[in-house]
Amino acid sequence: MPELGRSPLELDALLEAVEAAPPIAAADVVGAILAEALAAEEVSFLIADFSGRSLVRLGPRQDGASSGAMPEHVAVDGTPHGRALEEQTVVVVAQDGGAAVYAPVTSRGEAVGVLELRLPYEPDEEACAAVGLAAHALAYVVIANRRYTDLFEWGRRSIPLSLAAEIQHRLLPGSFTCEGGQFTVAGWLEPAGDVGGDTFDFSVERDTLHLSMTDAMGHTVDAALLATLAVGALRNARRQGASLVGQAAQANAAVADHARSGRFVTGQLVRVDLTTQTAGIVNAGHPPPVRIRDGRAETVVLDADPPFGTQPIAAQYGVQVLDLRPGDRFVFLTDGMLEREAAELDLHAVLAASRDLHAREAVQHLTREVLGVSGGALRDDATALCLDWHGGPPRDRRSAAGADF
């Protein structure tokens, strides 16, 4: 069995090698160094695709559509890859005197993919820890380098995106999951065949957590452009330090001023004060969220202000209290999760039954249930944003390999 210890100098050398490599080769560099350190016969990185139900193996020669190579897809359900992601742990499967090792590539709860190794021996605890650490480092490498190349974006696409879907995906946050000491937040968007203009967003400041969900009227490119107005206005206002009322007012003004007459966007804006552990919410004509507390799922009763774009420019929105207690889970939804065929689903029962799943897994589980009752074909986008409130004073996360357990 090889010597597994890695000195700080060697870690520095790994970072230096990654910095020296082209962005498209950064993951390959990590794999090569890990292969040498552990005498691995094979190392590969599989990136999670947009469906959340499969992984795509990115090999050194699969550098996009121009390579001519068809990517290999690996299912998540019922595989050791899926177990590594779901349980956020290193999974070892014995194979012919050696072993296959699967480690979650995760940062702050974002499931980037899986690191897979073939070893000529069965790894001990030290080797598994080394693989887990390398996988966590790889998450940072991928997140940093995906700004410079389409490789990782290409790998996530199981099917080609329409122009409307391309615009819609650019409106979503760079990560769909974020863990903090006081909270976990995770979102998921399942687009309809004709994109319906759904978006979700979140941002963490020193003492504040911002959440938003919007649903633009219509379908295809018109809906995506309308959503762009709303999300752009909300982010612009948030980054100026505007209050919830100020953010809502700017979104309303942007849609009313620039969209065609009669077009509107529903939405919910949430601001959580991490110091006082209180939250406020603006509800602009959007379906109310569901709260899971003490094992029971209930709809949160909210007053509804008009959607963005339907009021005079100077209209005011009201901020309502969102009652937070440690252990609460809030699930914010668009109407694609509630209407048409999805209405046949017992939403509260599904959310209550999945309360022990990580927020990341819970929103994907809900989406699969909606797809199931819809026959796999949605007529409207189905979007969910989950907030788990752990409570307590501001503090660091407890984590291993990039995710809480």
Phi, psi and omega in degrees: 000137185288161173288129190256345186298139178239124180276161175304327179296319179293322177294321176299321180295323178297313180297321179296320179294321179295317180296326182283335184280153172299150181307323183293339183256002186300315180294324178295324179296315177300317179298319181294318180293320178294320179299319179292319183294325185251007182055038181286140178281334181204138175225131178215156180245129177246123183263142179289132182272177185293340182284336185076002184246000178208165177241152180241124181282123178258106178267168183297339181258355181267076187259033177119181185300332183290345181289338181081358181265134177279129182291151177271128178257136179237127181293153177271314183294130174074017180237158175297332175299312180295323178295319179299318179290313185294316184269353181051055181213159176281126182251131181243129178237117181295140182211111170046057178079354178232210181200151168258134183239133182234125182233137179289130175265099193222142173223120181050039177088347178286118180277094182285321181170207183223137173263125183243131178233147170247119182247145179277015179209166176272121187288146175270186183299322181294319179294318179298321178296322179295319178295316179300319179294319179295321179296321178295318177297322179297326178301316179294323179298313181295313182299319180290320188272347179289351175289339190251353184215155175271359185305309185288327175293318178300317182296334183279351187261103177288329178226155178297143177268143172287169177301318180298318180293323178299315178296316182299316181295329179290343179274347182276159178295158181296333175236144179268355182221144174212130177251137172229172181298326183263349188204163165227135178230139180210140179233162176206138178234122174253107185284148172283171177303318170256106186312134186258007173085018178284148170212158166221160182204155172206157178206141181246126173254185183302319183228019184217141171245125178254137174229148172209151174218134180225156178219108183276143179297141173095194184218170177057214189297325179302316180292321180295321179290322177296318177297324179300318177301311184293312183293319178300318179293319180296316180293319179299316180292317180299318182285347172272357182083019182292152175289175176301317179297318179295321178296314180297319181297319180291323177295317179298315181296319181297315181290316181295325186276329190246339181274161177297152181304135178089353179273145182208170180224126172274158181188164172226136178239133181233138175232119180253122175274110186287341179279311180274350180059044176235161182217146173238154182221139170253129181243104182261075174067026187254151177303139183292154178285170176246135178250132174252113182225130181054038176083357182249139178256127180221146175287134177280124182280121179227146168286149182246119169279163180297154177299161177295133178100355184252357181248164172303155184306322185270012184297150179254146175248149180265143176259125179253156180280132172253106186292120181250132171226143179307133182097351179289147168236129175246133178240115178265137191227154166261168186292346175295341176272355190234336189251175180053225183297330181297339180296341178287344182279136174279087188302314182297321180294319179296316182292322178293320182291334183260016187296337181272353177286151171302148182307321179299316180286327184295317181290326177288323177297316178299318180298318178297322178295318178295317177299323181298314181284344179265006180069021178082000181233108180273142174262354174211151177305145175240116188228139178223143175229122187249130175242116171262121181258110180274333176077192183083174181290161176306134184200169176285161176283155163263122183209159171217132180057030169093005180214149172284160181239000000 
